Amino acid sequence: MADERPFVMITGASSGLGLELAKLFAQDGYDIAISGSSERIFEAETTIKSYGVQAYPLQADASTYEGVEAFWQFVKNKNKKLDAAVLNVGVSKGGSFLENDLEKELKLIDINIRGTVHMAKRVVQDMVPNKEGNILLVSSVSATLPTPYETVYGPSKAFGFMFAEALREELKETGVNVTAMLPGATNTDFHHNAGMDSTYFGDERNKNDKELVARQGYEAFKNKVDHVVCGDEATKKEAEDNRTTPEEVKAAAHAKKAKPQ
Ligand SMILES: NC(=O)c1ccc[n+]([C@@H]2O[C@H](COP(=O)([O-])OP(=O)(O)OC[C@H]3O[C@@H](n4cnc5c(N)ncnc54)[C@H](OP(=O)(O)O)[C@@H]3O)[C@@H](O)[C@H]2O)c1
């Protein structure tokens, strides 16, 4: 019976980590509501349905209040108990802060911060009365360092990381879990979409495998740990070293990798 399957919503699941996570939920028998801004969300629907579960796609813009609210109402209209939520949608913008278009940077903040808070509010207020629920918030290793030439992105992910940890603590007696996922650089469309093809991050060889990253995030979500760094051993070591490396040193290292050539 379809109604007996657990139900998860995933923002930004047309492609990349959102879609990889959706496949893992599908393998575990979840029905899945997914959002994206493009028509690719309907290709993701087909992919997810091939696992024998239901997929509910909505094309909605996560950078607007209306778009976030539309996806939430779409989820609620399924009349299913929401067991899990993945707050995944996020974008970066490469290039120098001096020259970048302000509108693009404000849109990044709208998606990565404003939209995340908006959706988290709806999800938390829905789950807590049920006394159960599991939330995975996709942050980044970029939360642990200054990110010159993605100047606004790293701070937006630092917001997500600390927001998730704070929410986890507030909700710990409610039955609702929050886990933060911190991927290192990963081979999705992400850096291309951020206009970073000419940088170190434009080279696929310098990035983690998206299936590995999604699997590590999904395991951490299932084990309800507070946060997980996702990627290979070098990624995990970098994140560990970032705890003690001076900010100026980390900034200089990231600038070398992210500066357009
Ligand atoms: N890839 C990395 O190196 C990396 C590293 C650390 C953390 N992360 C984080 O992982 C998350 C997923 O990134 P990804 O690597 O999977 O990137 P991606 O391949 O670019 O995927 C982004 C997803 O978000 C959707 N999206 C983008 N703008 C949207 C909007 N305005 N409204 C609704 N949906 C929108 C896209 O769908 P449409 O195309 O249909 O809009 C797509 O499904 C992000 O939060 C990112 O910060 C990524």
The ligand as a Tripos MOL2 file, in Angstrom:
@<TRIPOS>MOLECULE
LIG
   48    52     1     0     0
SMALL
NO_CHARGES

@<TRIPOS>ATOM
      1 N1         28.6680   20.3610   -5.3440 N.am      1 LIG1
      2 C1         29.4690   20.8050   -4.3770 C.2       1 LIG1
      3 O1         30.6870   20.9350   -4.5510 O.2       1 LIG1
      4 C2         28.8850   21.1100   -3.0280 C.ar      1 LIG1
      5 C3         29.7660   21.1410   -1.9280 C.ar      1 LIG1
      6 C4         29.2560   21.4340   -0.6740 C.ar      1 LIG1
      7 C5         27.9200   21.6800   -0.5060 C.ar      1 LIG1
      8 N2         27.0760   21.6550   -1.5800 N.ar      1 LIG1
      9 C6         25.6640   21.9640   -1.3460 C.3       1 LIG1
     10 O2         24.8750   20.8980   -1.8230 O.3       1 LIG1
     11 C7         23.5820   21.3900   -2.1750 C.3       1 LIG1
     12 C8         23.2040   20.8280   -3.5230 C.3       1 LIG1
     13 O3         24.1470   21.2640   -4.4780 O.3       1 LIG1
     14 P1         24.5450   20.4170   -5.7670 P.3       1 LIG1
     15 O4         26.0000   20.2300   -5.7390 O.co2     1 LIG1
     16 O5         23.6690   19.2460   -5.8950 O.co2     1 LIG1
     17 O6         24.2270   21.4970   -6.8880 O.3       1 LIG1
     18 P2         23.4600   21.3840   -8.2890 P.3       1 LIG1
     19 O7         23.8950   20.1550   -8.9930 O.co2     1 LIG1
     20 O8         23.6740   22.7190   -8.9300 O.co2     1 LIG1
     21 O9         21.9440   21.1940   -7.8710 O.3       1 LIG1
     22 C9         21.1950   22.2440   -7.3150 C.3       1 LIG1
     23 C10        19.7500   21.8510   -7.2190 C.3       1 LIG1
     24 O10        19.0240   22.9760   -6.7360 O.3       1 LIG1
     25 C11        18.0100   23.3210   -7.6730 C.3       1 LIG1
     26 N3         17.8580   24.7650   -7.7050 N.ar      1 LIG1
     27 C12        18.8010   25.7010   -8.0290 C.ar      1 LIG1
     28 N4         18.2730   26.9320   -7.9440 N.ar      1 LIG1
     29 C13        16.9810   26.7760   -7.5600 C.ar      1 LIG1
     30 C14        15.9160   27.6670   -7.3110 C.ar      1 LIG1
     31 N5         16.0480   28.9940   -7.4350 N.pl3     1 LIG1
     32 N6         14.7210   27.1490   -6.9380 N.ar      1 LIG1
     33 C15        14.5480   25.8170   -6.8220 C.ar      1 LIG1
     34 N7         15.5140   24.9200   -7.0430 N.ar      1 LIG1
     35 C16        16.7190   25.4040   -7.4120 C.ar      1 LIG1
     36 C17        18.4510   22.7260   -8.9930 C.3       1 LIG1
     37 O11        17.3370   22.3880   -9.7890 O.3       1 LIG1
     38 P3         16.9130   23.2570  -11.0940 P.3       1 LIG1
     39 O12        18.0800   23.2190  -11.9980 O.co2     1 LIG1
     40 O13        15.7140   22.5240  -11.5930 O.co2     1 LIG1
     41 O14        16.5930   24.5920  -10.5500 O.co2     1 LIG1
     42 C18        19.1630   21.4640   -8.5570 C.3       1 LIG1
     43 O15        18.2340   20.4370   -8.3320 O.3       1 LIG1
     44 C19        23.6800   22.9090   -2.1090 C.3       1 LIG1
     45 O16        23.0920   23.3750   -0.9240 O.3       1 LIG1
     46 C20        25.1780   23.1770   -2.0940 C.3       1 LIG1
     47 O17        25.4810   24.3720   -1.4170 O.3       1 LIG1
     48 C21        27.5280   21.3570   -2.8490 C.ar      1 LIG1
@<TRIPOS>BOND
     1     1     2 1
     2     2     3 2
     3     2     4 1
     4     4     5 ar
     5     4    48 ar
     6     5     6 ar
     7     6     7 ar
     8     7     8 ar
     9     8     9 1
    10     8    48 ar
    11     9    10 1
    12     9    46 1
    13    10    11 1
    14    11    12 1
    15    11    44 1
    16    12    13 1
    17    13    14 1
    18    14    15 2
    19    14    16 1
    20    14    17 1
    21    17    18 1
    22    18    19 2
    23    18    20 1
    24    18    21 1
    25    21    22 1
    26    22    23 1
    27    23    24 1
    28    23    42 1
    29    24    25 1
    30    25    26 1
    31    25    36 1
    32    26    27 ar
    33    26    35 ar
    34    27    28 ar
    35    28    29 ar
    36    29    30 ar
    37    29    35 ar
    38    30    31 1
    39    30    32 ar
    40    32    33 ar
    41    33    34 ar
    42    34    35 ar
    43    36    37 1
    44    36    42 1
    45    37    38 1
    46    38    39 2
    47    38    40 1
    48    38    41 1
    49    42    43 1
    50    44    45 1
    51    44    46 1
    52    46    47 1
@<TRIPOS>SUBSTRUCTURE
     1 LIG1         1 GROUP 0 **** ****
